[in-house]
Amino acid sequence: MEPVVTEFWGIIGENELRTEADVEATLERVSARLAPLPTYDLLNFVDGLHEALSRLDRRQFAEIPVFVRDLAIPQSEDGFQYARCACVLAGRRVFEEVPATGEGFEPFTVPELPAERLLYLADEHYEDKMGFPMERRRTFPIDMKPNPDGWN
């Protein structure tokens, strides 16, 4: 039996995300790693996720256009949040490389990588254990533009 991993990046793992099926399989692995964790580790996971999403909140990534049927359109706020989720879901190596180099975020902006569910996995397990929704600590805002370092 695999030991329970409570460190954020250990739960995420390193993942190839090329297709929607890759994203779904990765989300299932992350969910399985979250399932046995106590509620305080679920809260810590959410804090880690919010910190990572906040670090990716940068103008240069938000302004990358999305291509739909060969038409370049701006990312929506939701689309940008989901692209950041996909980047985090790829794993620590990719996540750290993207803000360090300012490159490599483009592949996560495609609508075929629907990683939005990452936002809710820990909440689902928390509610299953406690019988009521998780109350967020909101240590890091995850909306677009609250990271002043990324939007100057």
C-alpha positions as CSV (number, residue, x, y, z in Angstrom):
1,M,0.0,0.0,0.0
2,E,1.3,3.5,-0.9
3,P,2.0,5.8,2.1
4,V,-0.3,8.8,2.6
5,V,1.4,11.9,1.2
6,T,0.3,15.1,2.8
7,E,2.7,17.6,1.1
8,F,0.9,19.6,-1.6
9,W,3.2,18.8,-4.5
10,G,3.4,15.1,-3.4
11,I,-0.4,15.0,-3.8
12,I,-0.3,16.7,-7.2
13,G,2.6,14.6,-8.5
14,E,4.2,15.2,-11.9
15,N,1.7,14.8,-14.8
16,E,1.7,15.0,-18.6
17,L,-1.4,17.0,-19.6
18,R,-1.9,16.7,-23.4
19,T,-5.5,15.7,-23.6
20,E,-8.8,15.9,-21.7
21,A,-8.3,12.2,-20.8
22,D,-4.9,13.1,-19.3
23,V,-6.5,15.8,-17.1
24,E,-9.3,13.5,-16.0
25,A,-6.9,10.7,-15.1
26,T,-4.7,13.1,-13.2
27,L,-7.7,14.6,-11.3
28,E,-8.7,11.0,-10.3
29,R,-5.2,10.3,-9.0
30,V,-5.2,13.5,-7.0
31,S,-8.7,12.8,-5.6
32,A,-7.6,9.3,-4.5
33,R,-4.6,10.9,-2.7
34,L,-6.8,13.4,-1.0
35,A,-9.5,10.9,0.1
36,P,-7.8,9.4,3.1
37,L,-6.4,12.7,4.4
38,P,-7.6,14.2,7.7
39,T,-9.5,17.5,7.3
40,Y,-6.6,19.7,8.4
41,D,-4.5,18.3,5.5
42,L,-7.4,19.0,3.1
43,L,-7.4,22.6,4.4
44,N,-3.6,22.8,3.9
45,F,-4.0,21.4,0.4
46,V,-6.5,24.2,-0.5
47,D,-4.1,26.7,1.0
48,G,-1.3,25.3,-1.2
49,L,-3.5,25.4,-4.2
50,H,-4.5,29.0,-3.6
51,E,-0.9,30.0,-3.1
52,A,0.1,28.4,-6.4
53,L,-2.8,29.9,-8.3
54,S,-1.9,33.3,-6.9
55,R,1.7,33.0,-8.0
56,L,0.5,32.4,-11.6
57,D,-1.8,35.4,-11.6
58,R,0.3,37.5,-14.0
59,R,-0.7,39.8,-16.8
60,Q,1.7,38.1,-19.2
61,F,-0.1,34.8,-18.8
62,A,-3.6,36.3,-18.7
63,E,-3.0,38.1,-22.0
64,I,-2.1,34.9,-23.9
65,P,-4.9,34.5,-26.4
66,V,-7.0,31.3,-26.7
67,F,-7.4,29.9,-30.2
68,V,-10.9,28.6,-31.1
69,R,-11.3,27.5,-34.7
70,D,-8.2,29.5,-35.7
71,L,-9.6,32.6,-34.1
72,A,-7.6,34.3,-31.3
73,I,-9.8,35.4,-28.5
74,P,-8.8,36.8,-25.0
75,Q,-9.0,34.5,-22.1
76,S,-12.0,35.0,-19.8
77,E,-11.4,35.3,-16.1
78,D,-12.7,31.8,-15.6
79,G,-10.7,30.5,-18.5
80,F,-7.5,32.1,-17.0
81,Q,-8.3,30.5,-13.6
82,Y,-8.8,27.1,-15.2
83,A,-5.6,27.5,-17.2
84,R,-3.7,28.2,-14.0
85,C,-5.3,25.0,-12.5
86,A,-4.0,23.0,-15.4
87,C,-0.5,24.5,-15.0
88,V,-0.5,23.5,-11.3
89,L,-1.9,20.1,-12.1
90,A,1.1,19.5,-14.4
91,G,3.3,19.4,-11.3
92,R,5.9,21.3,-9.4
93,R,8.6,21.2,-12.1
94,V,6.4,22.8,-14.7
95,F,4.7,25.1,-12.2
96,E,8.1,26.5,-11.0
97,E,9.5,26.8,-14.5
98,V,6.6,28.8,-15.9
99,P,6.9,31.9,-13.6
100,A,10.7,31.6,-13.4
101,T,11.1,31.8,-17.2
102,G,7.8,33.5,-18.2
103,E,7.3,30.8,-20.8
104,G,5.4,27.6,-21.1
105,F,1.9,28.8,-20.0
106,E,0.4,28.7,-23.5
107,P,-0.4,24.9,-23.6
108,F,-2.6,25.3,-20.5
109,T,-4.9,27.9,-22.1
110,V,-6.5,25.5,-24.5
111,P,-10.1,24.6,-23.7
112,E,-9.3,20.9,-24.1
113,L,-7.5,20.8,-20.7
114,P,-10.5,21.4,-18.3
115,A,-8.8,21.4,-15.0
116,E,-11.4,23.4,-13.1
117,R,-12.3,20.4,-10.9
118,L,-9.0,20.8,-9.1
119,L,-10.6,23.7,-7.3
120,Y,-13.2,21.5,-5.7
121,L,-11.6,18.1,-5.0
122,A,-10.5,18.9,-1.4
123,D,-13.8,20.5,-0.7
124,E,-15.7,17.4,-1.8
125,H,-13.6,15.2,0.5
126,Y,-13.9,17.6,3.4
127,E,-17.7,17.7,3.1
128,D,-17.9,13.9,2.8
129,K,-16.0,13.7,6.1
130,M,-17.5,16.5,8.0
131,G,-21.1,16.6,6.6
132,F,-20.9,20.3,5.9
133,P,-18.9,22.5,3.4
134,M,-15.4,23.6,4.0
135,E,-15.0,27.1,5.2
136,R,-12.2,28.8,3.3
137,R,-9.4,30.6,5.0
138,R,-8.6,32.6,1.9
139,T,-5.0,33.2,2.6
140,F,-4.3,33.8,-1.1
141,P,-6.9,35.2,-3.4
142,I,-7.4,33.2,-6.6
143,D,-9.3,35.6,-8.7
144,M,-7.7,37.5,-11.6
145,K,-5.5,40.6,-10.8
146,P,-5.1,40.5,-6.9
147,N,-1.4,39.7,-7.3
148,P,0.1,43.2,-7.5
149,D,3.5,41.8,-8.4
150,G,2.1,40.1,-11.5
151,W,0.1,43.0,-12.9
152,N,2.6,45.9,-12.7
